[in-house]
Amino acid sequence: QQHRFGDFPKLNKHLIELARELDLPLVATNDAHYLRAEDAGVQDILLCIQTNTTITTSKRMRMEGNDYYLRSSEEMYALWHKVPEALTNTLAIAERCNVDLDFKGYHLPHFPVPEGFTPATYLRHLCEEGFKKRYPDGNPTARARLEYELGVIHAMGFDTYFLIVWDLVRAARERDIWFNVRGSAAGSIAAYCAGITNLDPLKHNLIFERFLNPGRVSMPDIDLDFQDDRRAELIEYTIQKYGKDNVAQIITFGTMAAKASIRDVGRALDYPLNEVDRIAKMLPTGPNVKIDECLEKIPEFRQAYEESDYIRKLIDNARLLEGVVRNAGTHAAGVVVADRPIVEYAPLHRPTKGDHTGGFPVVQYEMNWLEHVGLLKMDYLGLASLTVMRRACELIEQRHGVHYDLNNIPIEDPKAFALLARGDVTGVFQVEGSGMRKVLQQLRPTKFEHVVATISLYRPGPMEYIGTYINRLHGKERVEYKHPKLKPILEETFGIIVYQEQIIQAAVALAGYKPGEADEIRKAVGKKIKEKIEAHREKFVKGAVANGIERAVAEAVYSDIEYFARYGFNKAHAANYAVLTCQTAFLKAHYPLEYMTALLTTEIGNVEKVGQLVSEVRRMNIEVVPPNINTSDVIFTITPDSRGIYFALSAIKNVGVGAVELIVNERKRGGRFKSLDDFCRRVDLRQVNRRVLESLIKAGAFDDFGRRSQLLKVLDRMLTASQVAHQATERGQLLMFDAFASTEATVDTFGVLPDEPEISQRDKLADEKELTGAYFSDNPLLRLSKHQDNRVTHLAQQLDESLARQTIALAGVVTSARVITTKKGDTMAFVSLEDPSGTVELTVFPKVFERTRDLWQTDAVVFVKGKVDVRDGKLQVVCDSAEEYRLDNIEPAPRAPTTV
């Protein structure tokens, strides 16, 4: 209980007396959590959201009273007038605070260069050495470009930055860590010669000015992708090189968006979920949705707000919390490196336990503010595809004696292009989505540039020109240029401006711009700066006319540039990605067994993804052997006959790597397990635990030793037997069945397993699906996955919003059907259809249901045609027709080759 003395709590009275007795200064403060007293209610709701409670929860964290607001000086004086010196001291402290944020220059870390070099001369030395290897013929165009680039880099003061990036890449290469550089850096011949990038900017027509030019008063940005399983090694290297205090990761802030704030406030107020859901669904899905704007533009939302005090309370509180920071996280890739301890430039934040930084300090400035205070941000991105490629190439070398790395995996390969053209893109970098699959099938790429264009065009905006690009590629539509000077620039994209680099080239060729100036057009359009757009129009037209181009043509060309600049993609970035696309396509096309094994191993821990990949492997007519403690390894491995893949034991849900390694290591040491007794005697199940063992049994890993129902029945006995055996061994006793260790037979302490009826097929399949993501017991879905039918256009996992309103065809098993009667008295159904990749919801309207009602029985196998429909962010297929699917009439899929 709190006692009060005048205006002060009892404790404050004693503190004041003590301060005066010891002649210590006092400071008056007020705990402030919000600005105004009337915000106390919404602060309480926010507290409920943060602690996952409701305002009706009796025992919860709360802030009693409404005095946690920012009080005025008058209010503070009224509270503390008996000790006025406490207020004076507050002001004295404020006056002592002297923070001078320097917004000029960069605080780059010191990079040690060899004796006799400066950063500029050492960078030149590295580029000169690389130039000899990259251009042994002394290419004069490349030489002139390198001289120009080095001059710009030095003039802008970025020699050290390039050396820092070069050193990080060198460290990765020395450690044999695969890496890739994304973004506009591929346009730099200096980066290419220094070994930072691997794509020749001259060959692929990439422009340095898109990456760096004197008009860009900001740090260049070279983003680095590393194998996701070894990214941490490069961060540790950076810490060791530049000092622990000089390196930090970057904070991110999660804010409450419109829909989220309504749902969160509804939960905190303890409103019925269906009512909150109804209101939230009135708002559109997407970025930059504001509640106030929705109140103006959405009549039903406004009506709900005006007609109900109950709903108005929900929405008003959501408005107050909209945009409020809900949580602090850590940027997935960003790392800050400085010349002095980070605390001298910015405040730090210690992440909560469990954050992926591992407790490593995080700078409290968001990414976009770091540059303002001159701090260097570098991106260390973990890319799973690099890990997959690395593992696949290791398997290829082990099995075929052929060495591949990122420098020699081809990017121009007919078999890889054929794979892309038929849409066989599961596991292929950057093009896995069903929309991209369809584009590739229509485009039928035959060279690297086609893949670069596909990646650039498949985005909102330029997507509308995909059809034109494809028609012109295949000669179905005439290619036209507004002026002959545009032909060499736009020829590779058939007259369509696809890349930002083409905008720069057009301004240079037609209007006499310098490349750095031309890039300003792109930036002006991208940032929608109307004054600059019009100023460049006048300058462009004037320059083009001076070059002998008709004014009307110049106006038309600039209009095209202005339009396409909104959507134009960075070609250097697309080209970098296209390299990995073509290389992963090559590996999948030539070495499907090794590539899919590596892909599955990389996805261990993601049961759903593993299940999808198992479906893909079976579609490729590669067998996936069920998990088995006598054949499976920790990771996915290839069968000795090269016809299949052993399912990984560590890919089973609830089964950790440590327990699996214990089992596999013992099998490799002492041979196959001959019985349950043999297993329990040799494997210390005290280190495996009951849950792991149960999951292994349910997944089928112990099927060699009995029915799953029997094994589950004796599970506790297995644990006990193992414990007794290993305790006895630790005491040095000779167990009876150790005498039989050298013979084929072992004493079966379990005797005859209990005559337990086997688990139902449905439950067995459900266990397998839950624990492995796939089915292994015989069932229609397994048979479906082993066959292919050209009538089937999509699998469930391939459906997404890009297919909205398109007609597709599926084959699968009915898992549930809910039949309802409409208001008009008609009958329809909502059906769950499962295929080898996943589940999709079907809506069968009355007319179709009348013709097909006998099909919608649980476990029935059906072939369905329908249109993809997306409502409220949920995807379904509206059924147009359905028929029974006869598995026995399907021809087996042709076997995929496993070698070159």
Disulfide bonds with the S-S distance in Angstrom:
none
